[in-house]
Every structure is written in structure tokens, then in C-alpha cells.
Amino acid sequence: MYVLLSKTLMKGKRYKEAITNLKNALELSTLYTYGATTSTANEAPPEAAEIHFLLGQCYTEQLQHTEALQAYNQALKVNPELAEAYYQRGLCRLKLDHSKGIQDLNRALALQPLLFEAYLSRAAYYSTKERYSKAILNCNEALRLRPKSVRALLCRGGLKFRISAYRHALTDLSAAIEL
């Protein structure tokens, strides 16, 4: 019930209340799984991964990236196959200027190759590092997944403009305008 209430509060942008409820849900799930006397169990219950992930999303929305990073780390300890948690942790790390952020995006794509947002995030990262050809390749992958993505076309068009491929940039930007 706490998790459902928290999701509703998150949709209403009431993140502080959602965090409180998620912490209650985490505490109750641990007590329910291990009993009230064994609060120092080594393994977290399986549903804890989702709760930690939701906590990370709340902290991210509040621009508390360090707390979000810790929450995503906890989610990945419980479920190391959670591609979305790797993606979100990668974004947090990049916002905190941690070099391992791109590795998390790569891991997210290894687990879930159809993660459109991860390709666009990698394109943005490579663009900031002036590695335009790698950025364009990531835009190409994003467009392979969503051929009518205006964001991917704008990004690729801007990148092609940066490398002075003006005709190709014009093609992408025109296609974005048409969409």
C-alpha cells in the first residue's frame, strides 16, 4: 500500500511525502521478510529493488543527486539486472561529474538494448566530450528504435552541423520540422 501511495504522490509531484512512504514500505518489507527480531539480515527482500529505485527517482526529481545515487546503488545490490536503475544511476553520476556514468549507460544498454533514452544520453555525453562521430552513431541507434523521434533528429542534425556536414544537418533538421 505504501508503494502504491508513493507512486500516486510522485505523479502529483509530492516527492517528500513519497519518500516518507517509501521508507516506511522498505522498513515494513524488511520486517515482514525477516521478522521483527532480525533487522540486520544480509539480503534485502526482492521488492526492495523497486522501492530503492523509486526513492532514487524522488531524489532525482528534487535534484538531490548524491542521495539518488545511493538509492540506485541499493536497488542494484538487490537486483543487478535492473537496466533502468543502471541508466538512472549513470545519469546521476554524469550530473555529479563522475567518470563512471558512461559505464552505467553502457551496462543499461547491455541489459536492455532497446533503451532509447540511454542512446540519446550517450549521444549528449559524447557531444560534450567533442566526440561527435560517436555521438552521431548513438543518435543513429536511437533513430533506429524510434524513427520519428524529433529529439533524436534535432540532436543528430546539431551534431552534423558541428562537424560541418551542413547538407546532412539540413536533412535531419528539415525532417524534424516536418514531424
Buried (B, 14 or more C-beta within 10 A) or exposed (E): EBBEBBBEBBEEEBBEBBBBBBBBBBEBBBBEBBEEEEEEEEEBBEBBBBBBBBBBBBBBEEEBBEBBBBBBBBBBEBBEEBBBBBBBBBBBBBBEEBEEBBBBBBBBBEBBEEBBBBBBBBBBBBBEEEBBEBBBBBBEBBBEBBEEBEBBBBBBBBBBBBBEBEEBBEBBBEBBEEE
